[in-house]
Amino acid sequence: MFKCKTVWNKLAPLARASSTVCLQNARKSVLRHGRKLEMVQKSPMSSGPAGGGGENTLYYVLVGATCLGAGVYAYRTVSGDKERYNERMIELVSRSKQGPQATEAIAEAVAQSKEEPALTEPPVEEPPVTEAVVESTETEPVLEESVTEPVVEASIPEPIVETPVTEPVVEASVEEPVAEVASETEPTPVIIAEHVPEASSVSESAAVSEAVPAAEPIEPTAAHPDVPEHAPYLLIGGGTASFAAARSIRARDPGARVLIVTEESDLPYMRPPLSKELWFSDDPKATETLRFKQWNGKERSIYFQPPSFYVSPADLAKVENGGVAVLTGRKVVHMDVRGNKVKLSDGAEISYDKCLIATGGVPRNLQVIDRAGEEVMKRTTLFRKIEDFKSLEKISREVKSITIVGGGFLGSELACALGRRSDLGLEVIQMFPEKGNMGKVLPEYLSNWTTEKVRKEGVNVITDALVKNVSYKNDKLEIRLKDGRLVKTDHIVAAVGLEPSVELAKSAGLEVDSDFGGYRVNAELQARSNIWVAGDAACFYDIKLGRRRVEHHDHAVVSGRLAGENMTGASKPYWHQSMFWSDLGPDVGYEAIGIVDSSLPTVGVFAKATAKDTPKAATEQSGTGIRSESETEAVAGTLKTETKATPPPIQQKEDYGKGVIFYLRDQVVVGIVLWNVFNRMPIARKIIKDGEHHADLNEVAKLFNIHED
């Protein structure tokens, strides 16, 4: 091949020069004399005699040699490509899981196919043998071959010899190789060849990839096999609201396929026990099992359902009757509302038909702690999740002092829970800017009484405390207050509120309320077409109390349930007044509904408490420690009013056993706190819903039967 090319490079310029001179002389002769074209050139082209025939002969020889060399070059190129193609196919097959006999059979078949184009004699009849048609996974020519050895499926397209090719393209499927032998009495089978090379070593797989560069199909979900491409119902967030919505969707649509995407690594669970019952458990393994005894003595798990309740996300589209799948450890970072799809933190994309945003919120932190440095942040807990509970429980057994910043529900509950460990040498400090525990919710006299109750639990309560700065010195955290007081501690728990998670507002084009925070939704909890919001992140309009945002368990249950119903076409408005509750241990607790703000005028009616007026007794009666799950089942009309005579108003005193506190706005009850009065929430809800003026709230208090013995 190289010799022909060398000859061509030397002779081609001479051939072109001679051809050009010949044509020029021919034109001149015709134009000048008008005579017939002569083939003999006037100008000598060689050292031979002028006018001889040697020049024409040399021309024909050069042209003929050129054509012959081009033909030889084309033939050898095609033959070489064909051989390389067959060699690479044999190498591809030899690296599979097939045995050496199958490899020899394939090599023999390829060798025979190389000789097929050269056969010119008619085929010789042979005894009938089993024929197998090997067909590639693509629409390429079929290679038929008669062999006596077992037929092994392989993707071997027929070589093409008409035109030269540079690299054959072979596409291998991702199925196990299957070997089938056709019976002699059966008709010729057609076997769809599916083969994948065995990746027995790094070098082998690298060789296969180099030989067949196009053998790796690109699939959208290849890098995320556990992420479904589509979910008819997509729930963003793995909290109480999402689980309530999933249960509601499945109740109305039994065949629904629901996918919950949560950033946490746990299945949906209830948060209230993290700051309540789990701390009072006598089981040393409660931190690992997350099982606890309720105040009524019954044991249950913190998870709503066991893992067996859910289906695998990868199988969600395959299960016959649908189901609920949970994709843990993933966060939705972008929403394409027009395209009805979301993008996850790992790059995967999921399309949806209906979507619920129930992302909840993240704990707030004090700015002075954020700016204090890494050493301070390492010794600060923002309490919210299961891992926060496990971490704080472990820390409480290792350090000597813990300070809780915050006097609200969470801070007071954690203070009472940790105060029980003061007998083990743990110093528990609680500080807040109000004058008493839950000072933003309870009237001042009741807040002061609650503070004394917390102190009796072994907690050092510091009121009127505004944190100025926090530093880390001599293996201690130093908290400097604005009035000059200095508190030294080993660990800080910041319980100063919740910030709603609204990161998706920008990409989804959703409105965030500037006053209350959270996504603004309509009466049906819908933010946009095919998008609903529930739980802590929803800022909804209350037809009685105006626009609100609630951060409590019962609201998550009710709003999630309603959103699920509306996602299946119910179109119901949100009218339910959600409640919330807090327990300061098994002996003191309260339930509240509506707007409970200590800045509003209040009227309290109290009575002497009995043994059944405790959270423990309430759970024994209802059968559950999560009281909001059962309180909505009762109907206000079924409760009879008290027939006893109205007792004189109870003066404010140190022991407030049980009672009802009414919060007024323009002489109308807008909020109610039931202090150690349980299972009466439907009555309180009806009072707020009616919105009537009450001249004597003592008469209204009789509805709650607080004077029963």
Secondary structure, DSSP 8 states (H G I E B T S, - for coil): -HHHHHHHHHHHHHHHHHHHHHHHHHHHHHHHH-----SS-SS--SSS-TT-SHHHHHHHHHHHHHHHHHHHHHHHHHHHHHHHHHHHHHHHHHTSS--HHHHHHHHHHHHHHHHGGG--S---------EEEEE-SSS---EEEE-SS--B---------SS--SS------SS---B----SSS---EEE--------SHHHHHHHHHH-TT-S---TTTT-TTS-SEEEEEEE--SHHHHHHHHHHHHH-TT-EEEEE-SSSS-SB-SGGGTTGGGG---TTHHHH-EEE-TTS-EEESBSS-GGGSB-GGGTTT-TT-EEEEETT--EEEEETTTTEEEETTS-EEEEEEEEE---EEE---HHHHTT-HHHHHTEEE--SHHHHHHHHHHHHH-SEEEEE--SHHHHHHHHHHHGGGGGT-EEEEE-SSSSTTTTTS-HHHHHHHHHHHHHTTEEEE-S--EEEEEEETTEEEEEETTS-EEEESEEEE---EEE--TTHHHHT--B-TTT-SEE--TTSEEETTEEE-GGGEEEEETTTEEE---SHHHHHHHHHHHHHHHTT---------EEEEESSSS-EEEEEE---TTS-EEEEEE---TTSSHHHHHHHHS-S-THHHHTTS-GGGS----S---------S---EEEEEEEETTEEEEEEEES--S-HHHHHHHHHHT-B-S-HHHHHGGGTTT--
